[in-house]
């Protein structure tokens, strides 16, 4: 209590009221964005690692990618990784600790409400993804990337991927202890990075294993983006279907089992 | 919008069970608008559970709850802007800066207090840019209190608002609570500091084992009875003293050299005791008249055994 400012006279008389819905959601979104962009570990996961992988394997021939157009193969995979890092890993860890520190509980008693909080979290994830996409595409273009395909298919894949990973991330954050979420979310990130066709071509795996790996959301997203951006396909049915199933299942399970405190 | 003539909080026969244990077991109380109501009780008495039911966090298993005339779960949307909440622990994000968190809480309300002025008021101006995880426990408590009042609520629930605070911070909290009351805000707080309840509350509700064991104003609870204490050399003839005092008075020496005289302590009563001492050449030390404290009442009602 060493405040140097003269204690202000405050009008404490009741004047209750909720802010308009849009202002509540933008305030919460701004708050979440600031916290995220200021967090070094989150930035490592969401920006530095994806860009590093793109540059490392795009500019060198350390890894046999089965094509000379290295960036055309890598960029879609790295975009998929970016979506996973933000919607799944980052969101799971962040929300897990918010739950542990009682922040979710406290926000539940404000006029924001749970629906508003989820809207703000979704908006935050989408805004971070826009930033990631801009940075990754910029670097990829610098490495000579020549994307094909229609933007609509790309947007649809990214949105479905975001929904699937968000559902799974929130399911984890809302059911496990915060420390367990931290460990598990990072482990899943690493495993899916290695197994999901992000930078290591799936063709290297035996057929039987590959068939299973293709059902993973990260594989569906990176493969779908590759079909469009590398090979010019429109609305790749297989990956879209896999992502849609994960999205519905993930969100339904999160809605059912998420515990706020 | 508010049903007229309602108390800030009305609980009637409230029951909340966890498994076979009833954390709240038929609790009834009334907290008036514009008054401070203190829920006093040992650990595990059910204070927090009762408050969290009022805040809409839990659904009771029995009884009725009315907060500002509304049902806290069903009418949550209507109540949230009007009720300020300070949780017993947690509720402050780790990453955000103190000032940012309070500005966010302000932005969720229609007519908030200016966050900077509120921070200044609670001595947190210098920490406005400190990440919350680096605040001390006491600073976090004060930030939590600020967040509870920033929306200019009609009713605030403060769950152990001064637990772990240093004396300066405790006084700052007490002053703010007194000011809230003076501004017409209803305050419901839980505490196990008797001094806090005695000092702040218009109405004290003593809770034990999930039930109300006594309720009233601090004076009603402590009663009008006074007693006299002094120290003097050991082994005074108390029978002789009692003979000089009105019938129904009592005196005892425990431990040796410490005397307690009970009775209708009026000016004459005091004069009789000191005259008697003077006539015996006894110089009393630490002579004082005291009222029963809330702590005496509390221990009488809830027992002296330790609670987990």
Boltz contact constraints between the chains, C-beta under 6 A:
constraints:
  - contact:
      token1: [A, 1]
      token2: [B, 123]
      max_distance: 6.0
  - contact:
      token1: [A, 1]
      token2: [B, 168]
      max_distance: 6.0
  - contact:
      token1: [A, 1]
      token2: [B, 169]
      max_distance: 6.0
  - contact:
      token1: [A, 3]
      token2: [B, 120]
      max_distance: 6.0
  - contact:
      token1: [A, 3]
      token2: [B, 123]
      max_distance: 6.0
  - contact:
      token1: [A, 3]
      token2: [B, 125]
      max_distance: 6.0
  - contact:
      token1: [A, 5]
      token2: [B, 120]
      max_distance: 6.0
  - contact:
      token1: [A, 5]
      token2: [B, 125]
      max_distance: 6.0
  - contact:
      token1: [A, 7]
      token2: [B, 121]
      max_distance: 6.0
  - contact:
      token1: [A, 8]
      token2: [B, 117]
      max_distance: 6.0
  - contact:
      token1: [A, 8]
      token2: [B, 120]
      max_distance: 6.0
  - contact:
      token1: [A, 8]
      token2: [B, 121]
      max_distance: 6.0
  - contact:
      token1: [A, 10]
      token2: [B, 113]
      max_distance: 6.0
  - contact:
      token1: [A, 10]
      token2: [B, 117]
      max_distance: 6.0
  - contact:
      token1: [A, 10]
      token2: [B, 121]
      max_distance: 6.0
  - contact:
      token1: [A, 12]
      token2: [B, 179]
      max_distance: 6.0
  - contact:
      token1: [A, 12]
      token2: [B, 180]
      max_distance: 6.0
  - contact:
      token1: [A, 12]
      token2: [B, 183]
      max_distance: 6.0
  - contact:
      token1: [A, 13]
      token2: [B, 183]
      max_distance: 6.0
  - contact:
      token1: [A, 13]
      token2: [B, 184]
      max_distance: 6.0
  - contact:
      token1: [A, 14]
      token2: [B, 152]
      max_distance: 6.0
  - contact:
      token1: [A, 14]
      token2: [B, 154]
      max_distance: 6.0
  - contact:
      token1: [A, 14]
      token2: [B, 185]
      max_distance: 6.0
  - contact:
      token1: [A, 15]
      token2: [B, 111]
      max_distance: 6.0
  - contact:
      token1: [A, 15]
      token2: [B, 152]
      max_distance: 6.0
  - contact:
      token1: [A, 16]
      token2: [B, 81]
      max_distance: 6.0
  - contact:
      token1: [A, 16]
      token2: [B, 82]
      max_distance: 6.0
  - contact:
      token1: [A, 16]
      token2: [B, 152]
      max_distance: 6.0
  - contact:
      token1: [A, 16]
      token2: [B, 153]
      max_distance: 6.0
  - contact:
      token1: [A, 16]
      token2: [B, 154]
      max_distance: 6.0
  - contact:
      token1: [A, 17]
      token2: [B, 81]
      max_distance: 6.0
  - contact:
      token1: [A, 17]
      token2: [B, 110]
      max_distance: 6.0
  - contact:
      token1: [A, 17]
      token2: [B, 111]
      max_distance: 6.0
  - contact:
      token1: [A, 18]
      token2: [B, 81]
      max_distance: 6.0
  - contact:
      token1: [A, 19]
      token2: [B, 108]
      max_distance: 6.0
  - contact:
      token1: [A, 19]
      token2: [B, 109]
      max_distance: 6.0
  - contact:
      token1: [A, 19]
      token2: [B, 110]
      max_distance: 6.0
  - contact:
      token1: [A, 24]
      token2: [B, 108]
      max_distance: 6.0
  - contact:
      token1: [A, 27]
      token2: [B, 104]
      max_distance: 6.0
  - contact:
      token1: [A, 27]
      token2: [B, 107]
      max_distance: 6.0
  - contact:
      token1: [A, 31]
      token2: [B, 104]
      max_distance: 6.0
  - contact:
      token1: [A, 35]
      token2: [B, 95]
      max_distance: 6.0
  - contact:
      token1: [A, 35]
      token2: [B, 96]
      max_distance: 6.0
  - contact:
      token1: [A, 101]
      token2: [B, 90]
      max_distance: 6.0
  - contact:
      token1: [A, 101]
      token2: [B, 94]
      max_distance: 6.0
  - contact:
      token1: [A, 102]
      token2: [B, 87]
      max_distance: 6.0
  - contact:
      token1: [A, 102]
      token2: [B, 90]
      max_distance: 6.0
  - contact:
      token1: [A, 102]
      token2: [B, 91]
      max_distance: 6.0
  - contact:
      token1: [A, 103]
      token2: [B, 93]
      max_distance: 6.0
  - contact:
      token1: [A, 106]
      token2: [B, 91]
      max_distance: 6.0
  - contact:
      token1: [A, 109]
      token2: [B, 55]
      max_distance: 6.0
  - contact:
      token1: [A, 109]
      token2: [B, 85]
      max_distance: 6.0
  - contact:
      token1: [A, 110]
      token2: [B, 108]
      max_distance: 6.0
  - contact:
      token1: [A, 111]
      token2: [B, 80]
      max_distance: 6.0
  - contact:
      token1: [A, 111]
      token2: [B, 81]
      max_distance: 6.0
  - contact:
      token1: [A, 111]
      token2: [B, 108]
      max_distance: 6.0
  - contact:
      token1: [A, 112]
      token2: [B, 108]
      max_distance: 6.0
